[in-house]
Structure formats: C-alpha cells, structure tokens
Amino acid sequence: MLAQGSFTLVAGPGQSAGPSSAKTAKASPTWGPTAKPTPKPSSTPKPTPSPTPGPLTGSSVTIEPASFSCSGPDVDVTLTVVLSASIPGSAIITPTIDGTQGTSGSVESAFEQQPDGSWMESETGASSDLCTRYGVGQHTIGALDSDGHLIAEGSFTVMP
C-alpha cells in the first residue's frame, strides 16, 4: 500500500498502510473511510468487469482481480486510478468507497502525470487486508470532483 496520507485501498485517514510496490507515493487523500462500512446483504456475488469508465471520458478505476475469495489463498489486489488529461493538477478530488467520502486533495499530490497528459495512481495490497476491512459483498470505489460530481468509478467483489 502507499505510505500514510496517500490513496490506498486499506488504510483510512490517519492509518498507515505500510510499504508499497506502487511507483507513486505522494502525500494525498486516502481511499476509504476510517470506519468499516456495514456489509451489504449478498446473494451470489457477481464480478464486475474492469475497467469501469467514469462519467468523465478518459477516467477510470480498475481493481484487478475484480473479485477474490476470503477463504482462498491471499492474492495481490491492484487498484489503478486514471484521470483524464482534461483535469488540471490543481483540481481537488475526493475518493469514495461504498458512498463514504475519504480525505480530499489535489490531483498533482496523489497522481503521476502520464506522457499523454492523463493522471495515474496505482497501488497493490493483500486480499486478506481487504477481506478484513470491507467484508463480503460488492464494493465501489470512486472519485468526486470539487462540485461532488463523479469523475471515475470501479468496483470489486469480496467472496466468502
């Protein structure tokens, strides 16, 4: 996971997620709230294809693998967020998970600008950490602009 204070699947605001295999480790917002969301009732979870395009063309959130089992072997889960080149580095965005907002921050503080002008942030964490933090069910990760409009979204499914 990325260092404390950066976008992360596991650590909430004020929590350290430990070392990261990601290339970008800048101070920025964190993915996810500090409180564990209440698991949604689940019948048979269905994996969601990724990437899921956001309402803003060129923006996406990809979680790979998009589904994993808490009773299976621990696997690496990679979160990649790509924001459109039309978003300025100074823009303030807010990460969300399951509708709960994380800490806001500027695009340039959390993302690395790519040669095509888009912005990318990627990190990898253990499936066991996600099982513990979010529980069984489908979970949605998104990014909101400063007006609260959804600019990118993706989802992953935690199976028993």
Secondary structure, DSSP 8 states (H G I E B T S, - for coil): ---TTS--SS--TT--------S---S---SS-SS-------SS-----S-EE-SSTT-EEEEESSEEESSS---EEEEEEEE-TTS-TT-EEEEEETTEE---EEHHHH-EE-TTS-EEEEEEEEHHHHHHHH-SEEEEEEEE-TTS-EEEEEEEEEE-
